Amino acid sequence: MTTDGTTPNETRQRGLAKMSEVYGWDFADGPGAHFAVTADHLFADIWSRPGLSVRDRRLLLLGAVTAQGHLDIAEIQIGAALRNAELSEEQLREIALFLCHYVGWPAGTKLDGAVGKVIAQERRKK
């Protein structure tokens, strides 16, 4: 049993379910300690906490990864936001423009480029 009274398998299943919800595709169990902490703690516990929606958390994450220059992670979040209909193309463009003023013009501009790239990829899939 874990500290919350669930079995490790129940925690893992809850984490995998939340990962699937957040990213918009099915996740299977993965190997290694890194995947275990990601599924069991980050998604089963942190992304599942009450108080913020998945959309709220995604907005925060987009700001944080843009500020840190992690546009590869931003692209994953942008695609998930579009697939899950959490944010529109226009809202994503507005987020990039808004962040230019708080995390720097180069970082916000790179996010805008990532938004354009992901939008084009998603349109090709349709």
N, C-alpha and C positions, 0 to 999 in steps of 0.2 A: 504494500500500500504506500501511496505517496502522502505528503503532508495534508493534502486536501481530501483524503479518503478514497481516492480513485486508484485503480491499478495502473502500473506503467503503460500497459496496452491501451487502456481507456484514455489516458492522457495523450498518447501518441495518435490515436484515432481522432481525438478532438483537435489536435494540432494539424493533422493532415486535412481534416475537413475545413478548418479555418484557412489554411494555405490555399485550398481549392477555391474557397469563396473569394479570397483576396485577389488571387491571380486569374481566376476565370478558366482554369483548366484543372484536370484531375491530377492529384499528387499521389504517388505510391511511396511506400516507406523506402528510406534510403540508408546507406551504410555510414558508419562512422560517428564519432562523438560530435562533430560539427553539425551534422544533420540532426542528430538527436536533440541537441540544445536548441537548434532552430525550430524544430517541430514542437518539442515538448515545453519549451519555455517561451520563446518569442511568439509563437502562434497560439499554442494552447492557453498560455497565461496572459501575455502582454497584449496581443492583438484582440483577445477575447474579453478584455476587461470592460465593464460597463462605463458609461460616461462619454465615450467618443464613438462615433460611427466609423466604419471602415473608410468612408470618404474623408472624414475629418483626419484620420490617421494618415491617409494617403497625401492629403494636402500638406500636413506637417512634414512628412517624409520627403516630398518633392522639394520643399524649401530647404530642408537640411542637406539633402544630397546635392542640390544645386550649389549651396554655399560651400560645400566641401569639394566641388568639382567632379563629382562622381556621376557623369552623364550616362554611363553605361547602366547604372542602377536606375537613373531617372527614366531612361527609355523603357525599362521593364515596367515601371510604375505608370507611365503614360499609356502604354499598351493595355495594361490591366484596367486603368480608369476608363478607357474608351470601350473595351469589351464589356465591362460591367455597367456601362452607361452611368457612371458616377460623375463624369465630367465631359462636357462637350468639347469639340475642337476649339470653339471660340473661347470657352473658359480656360482651356489649357494655354492658349495664346495670351490671354489676359494675365494668367499666373506668371508667365515668363516676363511679360512687361512689368508687372508689379514687382517681381523679385529683382529686376534690374536696379531698382531704386534702393533696395535693402541689402543685397549681397554683391552688388557691383554690376556694372553694365556688361563686362565680358562674360560673367557667369550667367546672367539672365539671357544674354544673346545666344550663348551656347545651348541653354535650355530651349529657347525658341527654335533653334536649329534641330534639336532632338525631337521637339514636338512635330515639326514639319516632316522629319524623316519617318517617325512612327505613324503619323496620319497617312502618309503615302503608302507605307507598308500595309496598313490595315485596309485601305481602299483597294489595293491590289488583291487582297484575299477575298473580297466580295465578288 
